Amino acid sequence: MTGENAAPARVRVVRLLRVRAGREAEFVESYQGVLERAVRSPGHLREQLCRSVDDPAQWLLTSEWESFEAIKRWRTDPDHATLVAPMNACLHDDRWTGVFEIMPEGPGARKPRRG
């Protein structure tokens, strides 16, 4: 992933999910429980949950971590499976997850506008 002397690369986890009809509120509530625990996990930086405008059953969940090792610790925590089970029970099986190394921004990278 990175060179031997380089700082560990931050990673972004991207999950594309389909929530079962009528389970949206339960999904969001259970996600909030997972989020409360995730923000206390070492290396967790930020998280965002989005719902598709075109297909309300489709959701996008992203999280950013200081390193691949940080997300690996979160995923292998003994309580992780129990914690995410209620959220996953609201989902269809056709979900997708990817873990991506965040590349350094170049000198021409646009900064978000404020205000």
MOQUISUL-V789589 format. One record per residue. N is the residue number from 1. PSI is psi in whole degrees, 0 to 359 (NA if undefined). D_LAST is the distance of its C-alpha to the last C-alpha in whole Angstrom. Layout:
BEGIN
((N:PSI:D_LAST) (N:PSI:D_LAST))
END
This chain:
BEGIN
((1:308:36) (2:165:36) (3:165:38) (4:321:40) (5:357:38) (6:153:35) (7:149:32) (8:141:32) (9:139:30) (10:154:27) (11:152:28) (12:130:26) (13:130:28) (14:125:28) (15:125:29) (16:120:30) (17:154:32) (18:118:33) (19:136:34) (20:140:37) (21:135:37) (22:358:37) (23:12:35) (24:312:32) (25:319:31) (26:320:34) (27:311:32) (28:319:28) (29:315:30) (30:325:32) (31:319:29) (32:321:28) (33:319:31) (34:316:31) (35:317:27) (36:323:28) (37:320:31) (38:319:29) (39:341:26) (40:356:29) (41:131:31) (42:130:31) (43:350:29) (44:130:26) (45:314:23) (46:166:21) (47:151:22) (48:137:20) (49:130:22) (50:148:22) (51:136:24) (52:135:25) (53:324:24) (54:330:28) (55:93:30) (56:346:29) (57:345:32) (58:132:30) (59:152:27) (60:126:26) (61:126:25) (62:146:24) (63:152:24) (64:138:24) (65:152:27) (66:330:28) (67:166:31) (68:324:33) (69:324:35) (70:316:33) (71:326:32) (72:318:36) (73:317:37) (74:313:35) (75:332:36) (76:3:40) (77:135:39) (78:333:42) (79:353:40) (80:310:38) (81:318:40) (82:321:41) (83:317:37) (84:350:36) (85:313:39) (86:323:38) (87:313:34) (88:333:37) (89:341:39) (90:355:37) (91:151:36) (92:163:38) (93:344:40) (94:56:38) (95:157:36) (96:138:34) (97:137:33) (98:148:32) (99:125:31) (100:137:30) (101:131:29) (102:121:26) (103:149:27) (104:144:25) (105:139:22) (106:173:24) (107:336:23) (108:9:21) (109:137:19) (110:137:16) (111:142:13) (112:144:10) (113:145:7) (114:141:4) (115:NA:0))
END
